[in-house]
Amino acid sequence: MSLPQVVLPGRRGIPPRVNTFTARFWSALEDGALLGTRCNACAHLTFPPRRICIACGAQDPEWIELSGAGTLYSATVIHAGPSLYWAGGPYTVGIIDLAEGPRLVTRVLGALPPPIGSPMQMVVTHHDDGCLFAATLAAAADN
């Protein structure tokens, strides 16, 4: 599945640290796929991807492509944020419950936060120096 793509001019506030384990995640995201990891020992699914299972401590993860669909659990508008992010402020940060189970915190695109419980879709945001992910209303992602 390929996630919707959004171009956001400018640099990322804090570029991610890429290492030998996370490189696969960032490469897949660039191609439009959102990856998580599932533990081969206990089947616990995590996002962001983890080398060591947070449920059982095993070190045998399997890469899983996530649908990117989710539900807005909570959101807040940041009116006075860190200077690294302020070029895009005010901005919304939300907690998204992904359809597959993991809960994540991410930027929510749009002028106002959607109502709690709204269907959300993860998107790939392309910046001048690389990509990140964010969420938007599911209906807005279909346009």
Order of alpha helices (4+ residues) and beta strands (2+ residues): beta-alpha-beta-beta-beta-beta-beta-beta-beta-beta-alpha
